[in-house]
Amino acid sequence: MTDLSKKVAEILHHSINSFDRPVNELIRDLKIELEDQYANHNYLYDLEVSDPEKYHQIEDIANQSGHLLVNQKSEFIEDELFALLEMKIIYAFKHLEINIKKMIRHFYQELPNTKPKWHEIERFFKSQNITLNRIQGFKEVDELRLVNNSLKHSDESIDKSIMNIKEFENGSIQSTESLEEFYERIEHSPDLFFTSLMEMIENETSNFNPKKIEGIAKKATNRMNKDIAEKLIDEIRKKYN
């Protein structure tokens, strides 16, 4: 394996989202606990109707011991589930961004700036003859970006384009069920998009057709006089001696 292919393999390895598995285990456990709470809630509801005295005894014991009643505990579990799903979505997009920047540094040895935003990354790739919205998985990744932004800025006005995402057609993302349905649908799209983008970058950066060579030469010698250009040619030749 060449140094180049080793580096590409390393980038692909680190692009795998390892955050979801442990979080999914927490979500699974919380759902089991929530089902138990719902079952207890139904029991207490029936008890309140059938035997109010016994119900109030249980309520008094819970209050005296500092324990939460079932409905209060269920609310906390639901809030925790929402927070975990929120973290999965925010992490998924951040993880993708980090790995795309890593890939840009590897193949191009430069970034648009030290902390490029998504639109700057799109513009950079366009200058390299790569159009992101033509890559597999882009639509879902762009939806992930929008949901990520809305979750991070939930105290501000919600981006209306969220309403174009089928899970959030009512304009609200403050629903555990909607977040879970959304993430299940787009879960594998970041990996698909990233690997497709890497393939496109590899093809683009290794394809030195006459037109591309001409463009590189024009860009490199734009402000050079003949003497400097000849020195550049000598330096390039040394690389292949």
Secondary structure, DSSP 8 states (H G I E B T S, - for coil): --HHHHHHHHHHHHTS--SHHHHHHHHHHHHHHHHHHHHHHHHHHHHHHH-HHHHHHHHHHHHHHT---HHHHHHHHHHHHHHHHHHHHHHHHHHHHHHHHHHHHHHHS--SSSS--HHHHHHHHHHTT--GGGSTTHHHHHHHHHHHHHHHTTTS---GGGGGSGGGTTS----HHHHHHHHHHHTTHHHHHHHHHHHHHHHHHH---HHHHHHHHHHHTTT--HHHHHHHHHHHHHTT-
